[in-house]
Amino acid sequence: MTALRRRAVAAALALTAGLTAAAATTPAQAQASARGLDRYYQQRPDWHSCVQGPDDQDGAALEQAGARCAEVTVPLDYGDPGGRTLTLALSRIKATDTRHRIGTLLLNDGGPGSPTLGAPPRVQAALKDTAARFDIVGLDQRFVGRSNPIDCGWPVGYGIFSSGTSRASFERQVVTQRDLAARCRSAVGDLLPYAGTRDAARDMDVVRGALGERRISYLGLSYGTYLGTVYTQMFPGRTDRVVLDSALAPAHAGPALLPNMVPENEQAFADWADWAARRNGTYGLGRTREEVVAGVLRTIEAAAARPLVVGSGTDAFELDDTRVPVLVFMNLAGDQDEGRAGLAELMALLAEAAAGRPVTPSAQATALLRFLFSPQNSSAGSVMQAIVCADGPAPRDPEDYWRRIERDRARYPLSGPLLDNISPCAFLDGPREAPIEVRHDAPALILAATGDPRTTYRDSVALHGLLPSSRLVTLRGADQHGLYGMYGNACVDGAVNAYLAGGRLPEADLTCDKQ
C-alpha cells in the first residue's frame, strides 16, 4: 500500500472510530478484507498454560499470577498476506472486575527486542486496584523471545562494542562488524527486511483484532515508546490510553539510537564517579570524580595493551579495550545504590586484573559477562541489531564513523568511542520502508527522567512537541531509564495509575522530584 493510500485509509478510520460494534462491517474490517488480512484479524487465540517445561521460570511466574498464554499468526510480509507466516506469543492476565472493565492494556518492554511475555505480573503489581479492570497482555514482538526468534550468532555485547583506544582497534572492529553482518545475512537474511517497527506495529493491530478490541490501551518502555508512536501514526483512532515511559524521539530510532546517547551517558558516568568517590573507603577507586574517571580510563588502556582475564574455566573471559567500556555502559541505566555498587565492585575487580592479579568475579558479574559475550544469548543480540538496522539508514563508509569517534573522544572519552562505533548496519541492506513521520496528534502520557542516559530527556521533550495532546511527566534529578513500576517514585506511578484508571490526561504537564 502506498503512503498516500495508507494515510487516506487512516483518515477514514479515524472519522468512523465512534461507530458501534453493531455495524455489520466496520471500515477497519473492510480494509483488512481488501488487503487479504481478514483471516488474521478474525482468528481467536486458544489460551493455555504458559509453562513450557520444568525449567521455565518465566512461565511459572506467569502461571502463579493467573496468566494464560496463546499464539497469534501474522504474515511475514503484509504485502503478501498469502505467503509465509509468523507465530507471535502473548500472555494475558484477565480482568477480574468485569463490570468495570476498561479493555486490553498491551505491553512492550523495549530493547529493542526485549521479551515482554513475562511482563504482565510486574505491571499488574504497579497498577494496584486498577489492574482488575484491564486484560493485561504481554506480547513478544516478531523474532523476539517465543515469537519466531532469529539467531545470527550475535551475542548482545557485540552490537555495542567500543572502537577502543586506537585506529588499529577501530580497524579490527570494522572487520568484526562486517563479519557479523555476513553471518546474519547467511543465517536469516531473508527475514531481516521484516524486522522493523512498522511491521511490529502491523502485528499489534492484528493482535488487537484477534483479541476482539476496537481500541487498545498501551504501555511502552524505552524502544517500546517508539513502537507505540509508530502504531498511533499507522493506525490512528485505535488507541485508548497510551503511556510512553522513557520516550524515544522518532528521529533517533534505528542506527541513530546509540550516538544520540553520548552526552547523557557520559554525564551518568560522571555522576556514578561522584558516587564512587564518596565511598572511596569501600571501593578504593579514587577520592574525587576525576580520580575515579581517570582510573577507569587507565583500566581500558591496560586492556588495550593486554586483555584482562576475568574468571576461569568455561566462565573465563578476555576483556580488551573494546569490551571493558560495554561493561560500564550496561551498569549506567539507573542511579540507585544497588546498581552503582555493582559497577563500583566490577571496576575494582578489573583494576586488580589490570595489575596482573588473578580475579574471581561475583555471581552477578559472571551473569553479566555471560549475557553480553556468550553465544548462548546470541538470539537476544541478533534481534536487537536486526530491529535497529531495519528501522533506518546507517552510514556505509567506515571513515564516517572514525571521524565521529575522533570528534567526540576528547569530550566524551568513554561514551564517544563506544556509542559512535561502527555496527553491522553499515554492511547490511538499508531499511525496506522509510522511517515513520509523526503527522497525527495522539493523546499520551510521556514519562521522562531529566538524566535518563538511554532515551534522553531531550527525546521525551521532542516527542511531546510532536504530539500536542500529550502530557509530559518529568522526574527531576534522576539518572534513570525506566520509571513506572520500577523506580518507586510515588508521584510518577500515581500519575500513571490515575490516567489509566480514569482515562483523562492531567490538565497540564507535571514535575515530580526524586525521592
N, C-alpha and C positions, 0 to 999 in steps of 0.2 A: 504494500500500500504506500502511495506517495505521501510525503509530509503534508502536502496541501489537502489531500483527501482525508488523512488522519485527523487534521485539525477540524475539517468540516464535520466529520463524524463525531468528534469530541464535542463540538459546539451543539450539535443536535441532541446528543445525550444529556448535556448539561441543562438544556431547555426543558427536557422531559423527565428530569430526575424525580419530580414530585408526583408522577403518576402512581396510582395504587397498584398493588400486586394483582388486582383483579383483572387487569388488562390481559387479553389473550396472548399477545406477543409484544413485548417491550421493544423499544429501539435497540437496546443492548443485545437482546436475543436475536433480533433481526440481523444486526450487523455480524454477530458471531456466526449465524447460519450462512450469511452471504460469503463469509471468508472460509467456510468449511470447518468452523471450530465448534459447532453446536454440540458435537458428541463429547467434547472435552468439558464444556460448560455444564452439560446435563448429567455428567457422571455423579454418583453419590458415594462418598467414602464408606468403606467397610471397616468399622472401628474394632480394634483388637488389642491384645496386650502389647505393651511397649518393650517388654523384656525379650532379648534375643539370645540369651544364654546365661549360664551361671555366673559369668564374669562381667555381665553388662550392668555396670554401676549406674549409668545414666537411665537405663530402662527401669532399674529397680527404684530409683528415686522418683521417677515419673509415676510408677505404679503405686508407690506409697502415698503420693499426692492425689491419687484418684484419677490420673490421666489415662487416656486411651490413645492409641496410635492408628494411623491409616496411611494410605498411599493415594496419590492423585496422578493421573497420566497427563502429560503435556507434549506437544510436538517439539522436536528438536529445533526445527525451523518453522516459524509461524508463517512463512511464505509458502510452505509445502506441508500443509496440515495432514495430508495423507501419507507422509513419509515416516521417517524414523521417529520414535517417541522416547521420552524420558519418564522415569518414575520418581516423583517427589515424595519425601517422607514428612509427615506432620504429626504433631501431638496435640491433644486438646484436654483441658480441664473444663468440664461443662459448668455453666451457670447453675447454681442451686436455688437462687431466688428467681424462679421463672416468672413470677408475677411482675417483677420489676426489671426483667432482663433488658439490658441495653443493646446487646448484639455481640459480635465477634471482635476481639482485640487480637490482631495479628502482630507477631513479634519478629524482629530481626536484630541479632546481636553484633552486626558489623563485621569487622575483619580487615579487608574484605575476605569473605569466605569462612567466617566463624559459624560452626554448627549452632543452630538455635532450637533444635528439637527439645533439648533439656531445659529450656529457659522458663516455661510456664510456672513451675513451683516458686522460683525466685520472684517473679512478677506477682504471683498470687499473694505472697507474703507482703510485698511492698504495697499492694492495693488495699490491704486490710479489708474492711467490711464491704467495700465496693467490688471486691473480687467475685462475690457471689452473684453479681449482676452481669458478668461477662462470661462468654466462652473464651478462654484464653488459649490461643493457638500458637505453637512454635513450629516454624517451617524451616527445614534445611533447604536453602535455595539450590538451584541446579548445580550439580557437580560438587556439592558440599556434603560432608557427613554421610547420611544414609541415602542421599539423593543422587544416585549415579556418580559416585566420586571418581575423579580423574587423578592420575598419578604420572607425573613426568620425571620422577626421581629428583625433585627439588626440595630438599629439607627447608624448613621455614627460614632459617638464618641466611640461606644462600641468596634470597631476594633482597636482603638488606646488608650485605657485606659492605664494609668500608673500602674506599680506594686505597687506604693505607697511607704511609708516610712519604712515599716517593713515586716518581714516574714509573719506576720498574714494577712496583706493586700494582699500580693502576693498569699497566700493560698486562699483567697476569690476570687482573680482573676482567679485562676485555676478552681474553681468551676463555676464561671460566664462563662468563655470561653468554658468549657466543655458543659455547658447548652446551650450556643449559637450554638455550633456545632450540638447538638442533635436536637435543634429546627429547624435548617436549613435542617438537614437530613430528618426530618419528613415532612417539608413543601414542599421542592423541591429537595429532594435528588437524584432523577433520572436525574435531569438536571445538577447538579454540575460538573460532569466529562466533560461536553461540554462547560464550561465557559472559557476555556483557550484561550491564544492568538493565538495558531496555528489555532484553528477553526475560530477565528475572522479574521485571515489573509485569510483563505479559503473563508470566506464570502466576503472579499474585492475583491477577484478575480472574484467571481460570479457577484458582482456589476459592476466591470469593464466590464465583458462580456455583462451584461444586458444594460449597457449604450452604447454599441457598440464601445468601445475603444480597440485598440490593446495594448496601453500602457496608464498608468495614471500617472499624477503628484500627489505628496503627501506632505501634511504639517501636521506633527505630533508634539504635545506638550507633554512634560513630559512622562508619560507612553505611550503616542501615538508614541514616538520615538522608543520604543521597538516594538510596533506593526508594525511600518514601517520597522524596521530592519528585523523582522521575515518575513515580506512579501517579501523583497528583497532576502531572503535566500530560501524561499519556491517556489518563482515564479521569478527567475532571468530573466532579459530581458524584464520585463513587466512594468517597471517604466521609466518615462521620467525625470522630475525634482523633486528632493526629498529634503525637508527641515526638519531637525530634531532639534527642539527647546527645549533646556534644556534636554540633552540626558541621557538616562538610559543605562548603560552597561548591556549586556545580563546576565552577571554573577550575577547581583543584582536584577533581576526580581523575582517575586514571594515572598515567605516569607523572603528572604534576603533584601527586599526593605527598610523596616524601620530601621533595625540595621545598615545598611550602612550609614544612615544619621547622626548618633550620633555626630561625631566630628563637622561637619559643622553646625548642628542645634544648638549645644551648643555655637559655635562661633557667630552665628546670635543672639542668646540670649544675649551674652556679648556685641555685638555691639549695640543692642537695649538698653541695660542698660546704655551704654555710652551716647546714645542719650537722654534717660530719665534723666540722671544725669545733663546734661547741661540745663535741663528745670525743675529743682527741684522746682523753684518758682511757676510753674504751677501745677505740679502733686504731689509734696511732697513725692517722692519715695526714695530720697537719693541724696547726693551731689557728690557721686563717683559711678563708676561702681560697686565696691564691696558692697557698701551700698544698691544699688538697687537690686543686685542679692540676697544679704542676706535677704532683705525684702520679696522678692517673695518666697524664700525658707521657711521663717518663716510663711508666709500665708499658704503654703502647709502643714507645720507641724500643724498649728492650725486646718486646715481642717481634718487632721488625728484624732485629739482629739475630734473634734465636727464638723460635716459637716456644711458648710456655707450655709445659706438660702438666696437665691437671688430671688427677685421678690415676687409676691403674686398671690393668686387665681390659675387659670389654668396655669399661667406662673410662678409658684413658682418652683424653682429648688434647690435641695440639692447637694452641691458640696463637695465631700470628697477629700482625697489626691490622689485618682486615677483619678479624673476628672479635678481638677484645672490645672494640667500640660497640659491637652489636649487643654484648652483654650489658654494657652501661645503658644503652638505649632501651632495652627491654625492661629495665628497672626504673625508668623515669616517667611512667604514665600516671603516677599519683604522688601525693605528698604526705601520706600517712606514715607514722613512725615505723610500722612493721615493714613496709616496702623499702623505706630508706635505710633501715638497719640491715636488710638483706643485701642491698647494694654495698653498704659500707663493709660488711663481712666479706663479700666477694672481692672487693678491691684490696682489702688487707691480705686475702689469700693470694691474689695474683701478684701483689708486691713481693710476697715471700717466694713465689715461683720465679719472678724476675730476678731475684737474688740467687737463684740456683738451688734453692732448698726444695725438697720433696713436699708436696702438699696433698691433703685429702679433703676434697670438697664436702660440704654438708649434703644431706639428702636433698634439701631444697635446691642447692646449686647444681647437683648432679641431674636432677629432674629438668632444670632449665637447659643445661647443656645437651641433654638427650633431645629435648623438644626442638632446639634450634638446629642441631648439627647431625642428628642420627637419621638414617634413611627410613626408620620406622614411621617418621612423621612427614614423609615427603608428600603425601596426599594433601595435607594442610597447606604446605608451602606451595604446592603446584597450583591449587585453585586460587590462592591469594594472588599469585602472579598472573594467572590466566585472566582473572577479572580485571586487574589493573591494566593489563595490556590490551584488553578488548574494549576498554572504556575511553580511550583517547590516543592520539598520535604521540609518538616518542621521537626525540631527535635520533637520527641514524648515524651521524658522524661521531666517533669517539672523541674527536677533538673538542666538540661542543661541551661534552661532559668535563673534560680536563680543564678547559678554560673556566668553567663554573666552579669547579673544585678549587682551583688556584685563587680565584677571586674571593672565595669565602673562607679559605683556610686560616688566614691571619686573624680574622674577627671571630670565627666560629671553629676553633681547632678540632673539636670533637665532632660536631654535627655537620660541618661542611663536607669533609671527605666521606662521611658516612652517608648522608642523605642526598647528596648531589651525585652519587656514584652512578655509573652505567648499570643497566639492568638487562634482563633478557628481552625486554620490549624493544630494544634497539635493533634486534635481529629477527623479530617476528613481523608478520604482515600487519599493516595498520588495521584499525577497527573497521568492522563491516558496516556500521552505521555511525552517523555523526553524533557527537555528544548532545545531550538534551539541552534545549534552551528553555528558560523559565518564561513562559508567556501567559500563564494563567495564575491569578491570585488563588490562594488556598489558605483557609484558617488553620493555624497550627500553633502549638506551644513549643518554643525553642528553648532548650536549656543549655547554658554555657558557663564555664568557669573562666575567669579572666586570665589564668595562667595555664590553660589547657595546652600541653606540649604536643598533642597529636592533631586533632581537628581544632584549629586555633580559634580563639575568641574573635579574631578578625573574620573568620569564616562564618561564624554564627551571626555576627552583625550584618555581613553581606547578604546572607540568605534572608534574614529578617527584612532587609530592604527590598529584596526581590518579591517577597510575599507580604504586601502591605497589611493584610488582615491578620497576620501572625502577631504573637506576643513573645517578647524575649524575657526569660528569667535568668538574671545574671547572678552567679555566685562569686562574690568579690573576695580576692585574696587567696584563691586556691589554685595550686598547680595540679589539677585533677582532670583526668579524662574518664568520663562516665559518671553520672551523678545519681539518677533516680534509682532508689532501692539499693544503692551500692556504697554511697559516700556517707550516708547517715545524717544528711542535713535536713532538719525538720521543715525549714522554710521551703526548700525546693520540693521535697516529697509532698508536702501539704498542698502546694500549688498544683502539682500534677494530679493528685487524688481529687482535689476539688473540681478540676476541669473534667477529668474522666467521669466523675460521678454526676455532675450537673450539666455537662455539655456546653458550658459557657466559658469563653476565654476571659482572663482578667480584663478589667476596663483599661488598664494601661500596663506597660512593661513593669516588671518587678526587679528589685535588687535584694539579694539575700547576703548575709555576712557569714563567713566561715566561722563555725562554732568551736 
